[in-house]
Amino acid sequence: MANRIDSLFVRLREAERKALVTYIVAGDRSLEATVPAMHQLVQSGADIIELGVPFSDPSAEGPVIQRGHERALANGASLRKILGMVAEFRRDDSETPVVLMGYVNPIERMGYEAFADAAREAGVDGMLTVDLPAEESASFARQLSEREMRNIFLLTPTTDDARARSIVDAASGFVYYVSLKGVTGAGHLDLESVSTNLNRFREMTELPICVGFGIKDGASARAVSEGGDGAVVGSLLVDAMGAAETDQAALEKIGALVAEIRQALDG
């Protein structure tokens, strides 16, 4: 079976549309809320679901997503349970790409090969392992590639040309450009810097580039995606999940946020 991420970006480019990548933490609010939230994201206009795998020391995350990790861990979320969530999601959705975003420690504890087998069986399409450098990823990348899963990496405003080339050479599926210096949910978008760096990285790879960090609404999503292939929205959704008083209220809130961003991207 062709990888869903690759197929999606072919369709989007043919339609001249931007990808909307939505991030939530698996197990946040409750274990039971995750799969309904995934379906809600798709129904509201998400193209790719990025599921955060909660970790006790999420070093790249700002306070909003850190709290999401803490809530999910308190709820008993684990890597194996999250793979079960993906499998449950796949019973009703065989099309939407699912990417797991997390840290290498839980994967190493399971073992690269065992994890890759389980992830493929569950219906995972790609991995973004925040603390696994491209230079150290060959063994894991091979396990993913043999199972038609993609290995996604981050580029940042401070990534120099030599390192960027090594990262995009190791990457597959798409590249996630972090539009801000700092952690998730931080700071103020510098659209000129985003444009300059997207142009720089475009010369190095034909992979789609999606832009995340600092997206607060439809207008900012549209602005950062102008020179890229899509927008990644995370802290906004995790904050909404955490602030809602019930699981149902959380679904309604993230649905409204995603629908507004989808409309802006398509507008």
Kinemage of the C-alpha trace (Angstrom):
@kinemage 1
@onewidth
@group {chain A} dominant
@subgroup {mainchain}
@vectorlist {calphas} color= white
{ca met a 1} P 0.000 0.000 0.000
{ca ala a 2} L 1.293 3.455 -0.881
{ca asn a 3} L 2.066 5.706 2.051
{ca arg a 4} L -0.903 7.932 2.887
{ca ile a 5} L 1.302 10.999 3.467
{ca asp a 6} L 2.845 10.770 -0.001
{ca ser a 7} L -0.538 10.235 -1.647
{ca leu a 8} L -2.071 13.159 0.236
{ca phe a 9} L 0.547 15.675 -0.858
{ca val a 10} L 0.200 14.570 -4.480
{ca arg a 11} L -3.538 15.244 -4.291
{ca leu a 12} L -3.077 18.572 -2.513
{ca arg a 13} L -0.525 19.832 -5.022
{ca glu a 14} L -2.769 18.845 -7.926
{ca ala a 15} L -5.631 20.759 -6.262
{ca glu a 16} L -3.346 23.694 -5.311
{ca arg a 17} L -4.396 23.360 -1.666
{ca lys a 18} L -2.422 23.631 1.549
{ca ala a 19} L -2.191 20.817 4.072
{ca leu a 20} L -3.661 21.339 7.522
{ca val a 21} L -1.726 19.263 10.052
{ca thr a 22} L -3.372 19.130 13.487
{ca tyr a 23} L -1.629 18.057 16.698
{ca ile a 24} L -3.216 16.781 19.891
{ca val a 25} L -1.674 14.792 22.742
{ca ala a 26} L -2.939 11.213 22.804
{ca gly a 27} L -4.740 10.556 26.074
{ca asp a 28} L -5.240 14.241 26.861
{ca arg a 29} L -8.546 15.030 28.591
{ca ser a 30} L -9.140 11.271 28.739
{ca leu a 31} L -8.032 8.100 27.001
{ca glu a 32} L -11.575 7.736 25.678
{ca ala a 33} L -11.597 11.216 24.129
{ca thr a 34} L -8.650 10.702 21.767
{ca val a 35} L -10.230 8.707 18.947
{ca pro a 36} L -13.381 10.881 18.836
{ca ala a 37} L -11.103 13.932 18.785
{ca met a 38} L -9.177 12.481 15.837
{ca his a 39} L -12.413 11.981 13.901
{ca gln a 40} L -13.563 15.489 14.842
{ca leu a 41} L -10.341 16.976 13.486
{ca val a 42} L -10.830 15.210 10.158
{ca gln a 43} L -14.498 16.170 9.921
{ca ser a 44} L -13.553 19.810 10.540
{ca gly a 45} L -10.917 19.905 7.811
{ca ala a 46} L -7.638 18.403 9.019
{ca asp a 47} L -5.560 16.611 6.393
{ca ile a 48} L -3.007 14.963 8.691
{ca ile a 49} L -3.314 14.055 12.363
{ca glu a 50} L -0.209 14.371 14.469
{ca leu a 51} L -0.635 12.457 17.712
{ca gly a 52} L 1.670 13.529 20.513
{ca val a 53} L 3.077 10.602 22.484
{ca pro a 54} L 3.233 11.925 26.063
{ca phe a 55} L 6.638 11.921 27.716
{ca ser a 56} L 7.746 12.917 31.195
{ca asp a 57} L 10.375 15.379 29.929
{ca pro a 58} L 9.100 16.873 26.630
{ca ser a 59} L 12.041 19.208 26.020
{ca ala a 60} L 10.778 20.876 22.830
{ca glu a 61} L 7.381 21.754 24.205
{ca gly a 62} L 6.068 24.972 25.694
{ca pro a 63} L 3.912 25.068 28.843
{ca val a 64} L 0.608 24.411 27.030
{ca ile a 65} L 1.745 21.146 25.449
{ca gln a 66} L 3.738 20.162 28.540
{ca arg a 67} L 0.493 20.330 30.510
{ca gly a 68} L -1.155 18.197 27.827
{ca his a 69} L 1.598 15.598 28.279
{ca glu a 70} L 1.114 15.699 32.055
{ca arg a 71} L -2.653 15.234 31.756
{ca ala a 72} L -2.231 12.331 29.357
{ca leu a 73} L 0.341 10.570 31.547
{ca ala a 74} L -1.911 11.041 34.573
{ca asn a 75} L -4.660 9.366 32.555
{ca gly a 76} L -2.436 6.350 31.971
{ca ala a 77} L -1.478 6.971 28.335
{ca ser a 78} L 1.339 4.775 27.013
{ca leu a 79} L 2.886 4.059 23.645
{ca arg a 80} L 1.095 0.710 23.319
{ca lys a 81} L -2.255 2.246 24.248
{ca ile a 82} L -1.697 4.983 21.672
{ca leu a 83} L -1.031 2.419 18.954
{ca gly a 84} L -4.354 0.873 20.009
{ca met a 85} L -6.013 4.266 19.529
{ca val a 86} L -4.637 4.503 15.997
{ca ala a 87} L -5.924 1.005 15.222
{ca glu a 88} L -9.351 1.990 16.548
{ca phe a 89} L -9.309 5.169 14.435
{ca arg a 90} L -8.465 3.077 11.361
{ca arg a 91} L -11.669 1.056 11.695
{ca asp a 92} L -13.593 4.064 10.403
{ca asp a 93} L -10.904 6.085 8.609
{ca ser a 94} L -8.561 4.331 6.220
{ca glu a 95} L -7.472 7.511 4.400
{ca thr a 96} L -6.234 10.198 6.815
{ca pro a 97} L -2.477 10.068 7.473
{ca val a 98} L -1.504 9.662 11.129
{ca val a 99} L 1.922 10.750 12.375
{ca leu a 100} L 3.184 10.008 15.866
{ca met a 101} L 5.254 12.827 17.372
{ca gly a 102} L 7.292 12.038 20.431
{ca tyr a 103} L 10.622 11.175 21.974
{ca val a 104} L 12.984 8.303 21.365
{ca asn a 105} L 13.054 6.777 24.857
{ca pro a 106} L 9.681 4.936 24.725
{ca ile a 107} L 10.490 3.660 21.230
{ca glu a 108} L 13.910 2.368 22.278
{ca arg a 109} L 12.334 0.626 25.274
{ca met a 110} L 10.004 -1.250 22.915
{ca gly a 111} L 12.792 -1.778 20.364
{ca tyr a 112} L 12.962 -0.216 16.906
{ca glu a 113} L 11.864 -3.326 15.028
{ca ala a 114} L 9.075 -4.254 17.443
{ca phe a 115} L 7.807 -0.685 17.437
{ca ala a 116} L 7.900 -0.421 13.648
{ca asp a 117} L 5.953 -3.678 13.304
{ca ala a 118} L 3.338 -2.563 15.827
{ca ala a 119} L 3.023 0.925 14.356
{ca arg a 120} L 2.592 -0.402 10.840
{ca glu a 121} L 0.003 -2.913 12.016
{ca ala a 122} L -1.917 -0.142 13.800
{ca gly a 123} L -1.970 2.106 10.731
{ca val a 124} L 0.676 4.721 11.534
{ca asp a 125} L 2.085 6.510 8.472
{ca gly a 126} L 5.043 8.415 9.879
{ca met a 127} L 7.156 9.308 12.892
{ca leu a 128} L 8.537 12.601 14.111
{ca thr a 129} L 10.994 11.767 16.881
{ca val a 130} L 11.961 15.107 18.358
{ca asp a 131} L 15.203 14.093 20.082
{ca leu a 132} L 16.567 11.632 17.497
{ca pro a 133} L 19.077 13.558 15.348
{ca ala a 134} L 19.216 12.800 11.638
{ca glu a 135} L 22.832 11.658 12.036
{ca glu a 136} L 21.763 8.964 14.515
{ca ser a 137} L 18.530 7.888 12.834
{ca ala a 138} L 19.731 5.417 10.196
{ca ser a 139} L 18.783 2.250 12.093
{ca phe a 140} L 15.305 3.502 12.997
{ca ala a 141} L 14.801 5.002 9.546
{ca arg a 142} L 15.539 1.647 7.945
{ca gln a 143} L 12.903 -0.078 10.071
{ca leu a 144} L 10.344 2.584 9.121
{ca ser a 145} L 11.223 2.563 5.431
{ca glu a 146} L 10.949 -1.222 5.172
{ca arg a 147} L 7.338 -0.839 6.372
{ca glu a 148} L 6.459 2.133 4.130
{ca met a 149} L 6.412 4.578 7.040
{ca arg a 150} L 7.935 8.032 6.758
{ca asn a 151} L 10.600 9.617 8.954
{ca ile a 152} L 9.794 13.304 9.495
{ca phe a 153} L 12.278 15.852 10.815
{ca leu a 154} L 12.281 19.401 12.123
{ca leu a 155} L 14.086 22.377 10.595
{ca thr a 156} L 14.413 25.619 12.546
{ca pro a 157} L 15.362 29.259 11.849
{ca thr a 158} L 18.834 28.534 13.257
{ca thr a 159} L 19.513 25.405 11.158
{ca asp a 160} L 22.517 26.201 8.958
{ca asp a 161} L 22.755 25.050 5.350
{ca ala a 162} L 25.077 22.098 5.953
{ca arg a 163} L 22.957 20.666 8.726
{ca ala a 164} L 19.726 21.374 6.830
{ca arg a 165} L 21.007 19.331 3.894
{ca ser a 166} L 21.817 16.384 6.157
{ca ile a 167} L 18.342 16.607 7.701
{ca val a 168} L 16.387 16.766 4.445
{ca asp a 169} L 18.506 13.940 3.028
{ca ala a 170} L 17.373 11.761 5.941
{ca ala a 171} L 13.755 12.923 5.858
{ca ser a 172} L 10.762 11.458 4.062
{ca gly a 173} L 7.045 12.274 3.885
{ca phe a 174} L 7.410 15.962 4.642
{ca val a 175} L 9.602 18.368 6.593
{ca tyr a 176} L 8.287 20.324 9.575
{ca tyr a 177} L 9.674 23.863 9.646
{ca val a 178} L 9.601 25.409 13.116
{ca ser a 179} L 8.814 29.052 12.443
{ca leu a 180} L 10.025 30.372 15.796
{ca lys a 181} L 13.111 30.176 17.950
{ca gly a 182} L 12.058 28.512 21.190
{ca val a 183} L 9.413 26.058 22.298
{ca thr a 184} L 5.917 25.314 21.013
{ca gly a 185} L 3.387 28.067 21.527
{ca ala a 186} L 6.075 30.727 21.926
{ca gly a 187} L 6.657 34.175 20.596
{ca his a 188} L 5.637 36.290 17.676
{ca leu a 189} L 5.754 35.189 14.050
{ca asp a 190} L 8.324 36.904 11.833
{ca leu a 191} L 6.797 36.274 8.408
{ca glu a 192} L 9.797 37.698 6.566
{ca ser a 193} L 12.071 35.211 8.314
{ca val a 194} L 9.642 32.375 7.560
{ca ser a 195} L 9.613 33.275 3.869
{ca thr a 196} L 13.411 33.619 3.665
{ca asn a 197} L 14.037 30.277 5.328
{ca leu a 198} L 11.378 28.434 3.324
{ca asn a 199} L 13.027 29.682 0.149
{ca arg a 200} L 16.403 28.523 1.454
{ca phe a 201} L 15.171 25.046 2.297
{ca arg a 202} L 13.174 24.760 -0.939
{ca glu a 203} L 16.479 24.749 -2.824
{ca met a 204} L 17.577 21.668 -0.880
{ca thr a 205} L 14.577 19.341 -1.135
{ca glu a 206} L 11.491 18.484 -3.132
{ca leu a 207} L 9.742 17.208 -0.008
{ca pro a 208} L 6.682 19.165 1.112
{ca ile a 209} L 7.427 21.665 3.888
{ca cys a 210} L 4.804 22.386 6.552
{ca val a 211} L 5.160 25.284 8.961
{ca gly a 212} L 4.291 25.152 12.645
{ca phe a 213} L 4.809 26.874 16.038
{ca gly a 214} L 3.131 30.207 16.690
{ca ile a 215} L -0.069 29.644 14.696
{ca lys a 216} L -2.935 31.186 16.635
{ca asp a 217} L -5.771 31.388 14.091
{ca gly a 218} L -6.720 31.103 10.434
{ca ala a 219} L -4.942 34.309 9.448
{ca ser a 220} L -1.599 33.255 10.898
{ca ala a 221} L -1.966 29.747 9.436
{ca arg a 222} L -2.567 31.181 5.990
{ca ala a 223} L 0.303 33.663 6.327
{ca val a 224} L 2.944 31.090 7.313
{ca ser a 225} L 1.809 28.576 4.716
{ca glu a 226} L 2.124 31.008 1.795
{ca gly a 227} L 5.586 29.797 0.874
{ca gly a 228} L 5.133 26.276 2.178
{ca asp a 229} L 2.872 23.307 1.629
{ca gly a 230} L 0.846 23.498 4.805
{ca ala a 231} L 0.402 24.650 8.387
{ca val a 232} L 0.801 22.692 11.628
{ca val a 233} L -1.507 23.688 14.485
{ca gly a 234} L -0.813 22.305 17.938
{ca ser a 235} L -0.738 24.477 21.059
{ca leu a 236} L -4.026 26.125 20.096
{ca leu a 237} L -5.796 22.759 20.053
{ca val a 238} L -4.088 21.349 23.139
{ca asp a 239} L -5.019 24.489 25.068
{ca ala a 240} L -8.642 24.074 23.973
{ca met a 241} L -8.629 20.416 25.025
{ca gly a 242} L -7.313 21.315 28.458
{ca ala a 243} L -9.629 24.259 29.039
{ca ala a 244} L -12.872 22.513 28.116
{ca glu a 245} L -15.046 21.290 30.982
{ca thr a 246} L -16.146 18.070 29.257
{ca asp a 247} L -14.906 15.792 26.501
{ca gln a 248} L -17.827 16.850 24.312
{ca ala a 249} L -17.082 20.547 24.852
{ca ala a 250} L -13.468 19.858 23.894
{ca leu a 251} L -14.530 18.196 20.629
{ca glu a 252} L -16.801 21.093 19.755
{ca lys a 253} L -14.084 23.651 20.499
{ca ile a 254} L -11.317 21.973 18.469
{ca gly a 255} L -13.798 21.384 15.658
{ca ala a 256} L -14.625 25.090 15.481
{ca leu a 257} L -10.950 26.102 15.588
{ca val a 258} L -9.964 23.683 12.822
{ca ala a 259} L -12.919 24.673 10.630
{ca glu a 260} L -11.902 28.347 10.887
{ca ile a 261} L -8.298 27.568 9.956
{ca arg a 262} L -9.374 25.294 7.100
{ca gln a 263} L -11.544 28.064 5.685
{ca ala a 264} L -8.667 30.523 5.902
{ca leu a 265} L -6.235 28.167 4.183
{ca asp a 266} L -8.691 27.481 1.374
{ca gly a 267} L -9.729 31.118 1.066
